[in-house]
Amino acid sequence: MTLLVDLQAVEEAAKTLYIRALKVLPPDIKDGLSRLVQHETGATAQTVLGTMVRNIAVAEETDNLLCQDTGIPIYTLTLGRGVQVDGFELQQAIARGCARATREHPLRSSVVHPLTRQNEHTSCGIGVPVIHVHYDTTPDTLRIEMVPKGSGSENGSFLRMAIPAEGVDAIKTFVIDSVLAAGGKTCPPTIVGVGLGGTSDLVVALAKCAATRPLGSRCADPHGAALEQELSAAVNQLGVGPQGLGGDATAFAVHIELAATHITMNPIAVNMQCHSARRASATFTPAGVAYGF
């Protein structure tokens, strides 16, 4: 069977996903907050975490946004085997849906020209929405994941082109220093995304991918998975705490994605996701469209 993609359905999904991501927090993030509340020892941190949990509940009960920052819209498309679609038209359908969400809902457009700061009030512009395309072996399936990446967490991005002689210790030090440098500006507790290897552009993309992974997922590489566990424990001993006001709950987790690199390079990137780690997904199959996270 072949999946012939309905571009009008894609446009509608792109619109729905943006709104859904801004309003409904994924279950794994809610569960992660509950676990942090249970283990938090600081009184102030307990109060801050309680306020976060209450904000989520009120937003969902009243059909309001989890955060006023509608972010930079990022769509990640994964095409399986047997999917037939015009790539350019697919890109245009995503952009139309993104713009419709902003105009019709309406949402605050946070997207501006980098020099003139002109806002088109569509959450679109040059190169935006950001659209990534991946491929896998799943037959007759198109998956679209939408992440609205807020500026607070996105400004907590760091890149270092380390050298191999510095070893794994350079990775650990850079991640810890990045979390300390970000402090409360990334609205912790965060998901700390770490990219390792590749090139300067690839390693930053890997860090973003890691930061937006579901809680409970693990790096596919066993060495990366072991380092995730070690750094997750270390980050929560820093005392940054919720909103940078002190406490145990600095991060939900440290996630790592990695790629092979050059023998004379050891690129490291850090990208953080705030406590409102928003995302939504739609999966297209011959049976129809299913929404999830």
CORGIMO-V60114 format. One record per residue. N is the residue number from 1. PHI is phi in whole degrees, 0 to 359 (NA if undefined). D_CENTER is the distance of its C-alpha to the mean C-alpha in Angstrom with 2 decimals. Layout:
# CORGIMO-V60114
N;PHI;D_CENTER / N;PHI;D_CENTER
This chain:
# CORGIMO-V60114
1;NA;32.59 / 2;243;30.57 / 3;270;27.70 / 4;264;28.59 / 5;287;25.57 / 6;275;26.51 / 7;293;24.97 / 8;294;25.82 / 9;293;23.91 / 10;295;20.85 / 11;301;21.24 / 12;296;21.61 / 13;294;18.54 / 14;300;16.41 / 15;294;17.96 / 16;297;17.62 / 17;296;13.95 / 18;299;13.17 / 19;295;15.57 / 20;298;14.63 / 21;297;10.95 / 22;284;12.46 / 23;246;15.16 / 24;237;14.48 / 25;278;12.31 / 26;302;11.76 / 27;302;14.76 / 28;295;13.27 / 29;286;11.79 / 30;300;15.26 / 31;296;16.99 / 32;297;15.22 / 33;296;16.47 / 34;299;19.83 / 35;294;20.12 / 36;295;19.47 / 37;300;22.10 / 38;295;24.53 / 39;258;24.39 / 40;287;24.25 / 41;256;27.69 / 42;273;27.54 / 43;295;29.04 / 44;298;27.10 / 45;297;23.79 / 46;299;24.87 / 47;295;25.60 / 48;296;22.28 / 49;298;20.40 / 50;298;22.89 / 51;295;22.20 / 52;298;18.47 / 53;298;19.45 / 54;293;22.08 / 55;300;19.91 / 56;298;17.68 / 57;297;20.96 / 58;295;22.60 / 59;301;19.85 / 60;286;19.97 / 61;294;23.76 / 62;257;24.37 / 63;58;21.86 / 64;245;20.27 / 65;288;16.91 / 66;292;14.98 / 67;210;14.66 / 68;289;16.67 / 69;279;14.00 / 70;278;12.99 / 71;69;10.81 / 72;271;10.67 / 73;285;10.39 / 74;238;8.66 / 75;244;10.42 / 76;248;10.57 / 77;254;14.13 / 78;240;15.79 / 79;258;19.56 / 80;271;21.96 / 81;289;25.64 / 82;81;27.99 / 83;270;25.62 / 84;249;27.56 / 85;197;26.02 / 86;281;26.68 / 87;301;23.67 / 88;295;24.48 / 89;294;25.11 / 90;297;21.85 / 91;300;20.03 / 92;294;22.31 / 93;296;21.78 / 94;298;18.01 / 95;297;18.87 / 96;296;21.64 / 97;296;19.63 / 98;299;17.05 / 99;295;20.13 / 100;295;21.89 / 101;301;19.25 / 102;290;19.63 / 103;282;23.42 / 104;274;24.35 / 105;292;22.34 / 106;267;22.48 / 107;242;19.31 / 108;289;19.37 / 109;281;18.56 / 110;255;16.73 / 111;258;17.26 / 112;226;20.38 / 113;292;22.38 / 114;293;21.85 / 115;256;25.64 / 116;276;27.20 / 117;62;24.31 / 118;289;25.50 / 119;251;23.33 / 120;278;23.96 / 121;58;22.62 / 122;230;20.81 / 123;61;17.21 / 124;234;18.37 / 125;179;20.11 / 126;298;20.76 / 127;75;18.03 / 128;231;15.86 / 129;293;14.26 / 130;286;12.46 / 131;233;13.32 / 132;251;12.88 / 133;237;15.56 / 134;234;16.06 / 135;226;19.08 / 136;216;20.20 / 137;267;23.50 / 138;297;22.92 / 139;285;25.75 / 140;55;25.69 / 141;222;22.02 / 142;239;19.43 / 143;247;15.91 / 144;241;13.59 / 145;250;9.96 / 146;244;8.79 / 147;232;5.68 / 148;272;7.55 / 149;267;6.33 / 150;291;9.25 / 151;287;11.75 / 152;301;12.40 / 153;285;9.33 / 154;293;9.32 / 155;292;13.00 / 156;272;12.42 / 157;239;12.26 / 158;218;15.26 / 159;227;17.16 / 160;222;20.41 / 161;267;22.69 / 162;285;24.50 / 163;246;27.56 / 164;303;28.34 / 165;298;31.17 / 166;283;28.85 / 167;68;27.58 / 168;293;24.90 / 169;301;25.92 / 170;295;24.45 / 171;295;20.99 / 172;300;21.39 / 173;297;22.88 / 174;295;20.28 / 175;297;17.37 / 176;298;19.60 / 177;297;20.75 / 178;293;17.30 / 179;296;16.46 / 180;293;19.94 / 181;295;19.69 / 182;289;16.62 / 183;55;18.52 / 184;271;17.87 / 185;291;16.34 / 186;265;12.70 / 187;55;13.80 / 188;293;13.95 / 189;287;13.82 / 190;250;10.53 / 191;257;8.55 / 192;269;9.97 / 193;268;8.67 / 194;238;11.95 / 195;254;13.15 / 196;228;16.86 / 197;87;19.45 / 198;71;19.76 / 199;240;20.38 / 200;299;19.05 / 201;284;16.92 / 202;293;15.82 / 203;294;14.93 / 204;291;12.48 / 205;296;10.82 / 206;296;10.95 / 207;296;9.39 / 208;295;6.18 / 209;299;6.60 / 210;295;7.57 / 211;293;5.06 / 212;255;2.90 / 213;287;6.66 / 214;297;8.93 / 215;296;11.14 / 216;96;14.42 / 217;282;13.45 / 218;231;15.12 / 219;301;15.32 / 220;293;17.82 / 221;274;20.01 / 222;298;22.20 / 223;292;22.48 / 224;295;18.74 / 225;296;18.61 / 226;295;21.50 / 227;291;19.97 / 228;305;16.79 / 229;297;19.31 / 230;296;21.37 / 231;288;18.75 / 232;300;17.25 / 233;292;20.84 / 234;294;21.57 / 235;299;18.76 / 236;277;19.98 / 237;256;23.45 / 238;279;22.76 / 239;82;23.54 / 240;297;20.88 / 241;74;20.16 / 242;302;18.56 / 243;57;18.30 / 244;74;20.09 / 245;262;23.30 / 246;96;24.04 / 247;139;23.68 / 248;274;22.38 / 249;272;18.88 / 250;278;17.01 / 251;214;14.05 / 252;297;13.15 / 253;188;13.00 / 254;255;12.71 / 255;249;11.12 / 256;235;12.83 / 257;234;12.94 / 258;222;16.22 / 259;216;18.68 / 260;297;22.38 / 261;219;23.59 / 262;282;26.93 / 263;296;29.64 / 264;252;29.80 / 265;231;26.09 / 266;210;23.42 / 267;294;20.29 / 268;226;17.71 / 269;226;14.43 / 270;232;12.19 / 271;224;8.86 / 272;247;7.90 / 273;244;5.80 / 274;287;8.78 / 275;297;10.79 / 276;270;9.91 / 277;278;6.55 / 278;275;7.03 / 279;193;6.97 / 280;206;10.33 / 281;220;12.28 / 282;225;15.86 / 283;243;18.09 / 284;262;21.28 / 285;224;24.34 / 286;303;28.07 / 287;278;28.18 / 288;136;25.85 / 289;244;22.33 / 290;240;20.48 / 291;262;17.52 / 292;198;15.13 / 293;233;11.61
